Amino acid sequence: LVFLDFRKLGLSQAELNTLIVDKARLALNDGAMFGREGEQCMRMNVGTRREVLAQAMRQLCDALAEV
């Protein structure tokens, strides 16, 4: 599991969730569920095949390019 820190984007937690779910089409854990320190972060499980992880990273990069 890794925490992805999106604080530099300046998005609210709701905007970040929209970016991850609706634009990147990924199912990550909302970092806010881990307390205040996790706000504007997302937790990603990387325990999968490389191909799956590479596809997820492409989707995330494509979504971030629109921000």
Stockholm file with secondary structure:
# STOCKHOLM 1.0

chainA/1-67         LVFLDFRKLGLSQAELNTLIVDKARLALNDGAMFGREGEQCMRMNVGTRREVLAQAMRQLCDALAEV
#=GR chainA/1-67 SS CEEEECGGGCCCHHHHHHIIIIISCCCCEEGGGGCGGGTTEEEECCCSCHHHHHHHHHHHHHHHHTC
#=GC SS_cons        CEEEECGGGCCCHHHHHHIIIIISCCCCEEGGGGCGGGTTEEEECCCSCHHHHHHHHHHHHHHHHTC
//
